[in-house]
Amino acid sequence: MPVRGSLRALALVLVSATALVAPAAPAHAVAPVERNVVLRWNEALLSAVRSGTLGPPMVARALAVVHTCAYDAWAAYDAVAVGTRLGGSLRRPEAERTEANRAEAISYAAHLAAVDLYPAQRAGFDALMTELGYDPAAPTGQPARTGLAACQAVLDHRHGDGSNQLGGYADTTGYAPVNAPMVVADPLTSVADPSRWQPLTYRNRAGALVTPPFLAPHWGGVASFTGRARDLADAVPAPAAYGTHAYRAQVAEIVSLTAGLTDRRKAIAEYWADGPSSETLPATGACSPSGCRPATATASTRT
């Protein structure tokens, strides 16, 4: 799933929730947009995504983990909000609910989560902490302790969510493809079961012949951030079986939509295709813990 839409949804929630972190401009003034601390950490994480090798499912989870930690840290400095893991147990007294304390708690929480998810890029996260005026190696203040406690509870929970993060996101299901790989240079390779995913064999940019494995076949068992493990699977039916009337109807619909693309729809498709500078490659490829590759399949498309 493209990350861009998810980011917009997260931004709407988190920027609203942390509005007090950035001072509000007078109603009569037209002030330049100021990046609050949540946006700064979001940008830092997206930079890590671009430099890293995690695939789209792992990236979506990573973004959710960092923003959940940020929210839980912020909630401790709100009068009514409760954290996702510790409820209202971290709530600080009204006198401590200042913009500075909120920003500090959020930053220590986001830093802890970012380092947990992208440990190889810690230097960049440490640099942002320094730029913001915090010492990542010396969390001595109460806001820092609050943010760390809030985020550690989230991390402890997510380490057991079925993603196998601590095991490098390796498959835990023993999945094996039914079909033999298709050689891209010879696309007429026979398919044992057209209803099932088929690996691709091709030459990568280095000229080596590779056959990437299926990306995250265990992802259907990862606990969602709503508390229900199979929200998406329950909402989206499986593709129709090859050769059935429903399958032919779905193919006809795709052919019809493709043939009738307007300029507006083409522009929308190009927008969602992103490109080389995208945080992930939703249309032009996919990534795994071992690197990026041309589009094959992910857990959301496997049958």
ABEGO torsion letter per residue (X at the ends): XBAAAAAAAAAAAAAAAAAAABBBBBAABBBBBBBBAAAAAAAAAAAAAAABABBAAAAAAAAAAAAAAAAAAAAAABAABBBAAAEAAABBBAAABBAAAAAAAAAAAAAAAAAAABAAAAAAAAAAAAAAGBBAABBABAAAAAAAAAAAAAAAAAAAAGAGAAAGGBBAAGBBBABBBBBAABAABBBABAABBBBBBBBBAAGBBBBBBBBGAAAAABBBAAGBAAAAAAABBBBBBBGBAAAAAAAAAAAAAAAABBAAAAAAAAAAAEEAABABBAAAEBBBAAEBBBBBBBAAABX
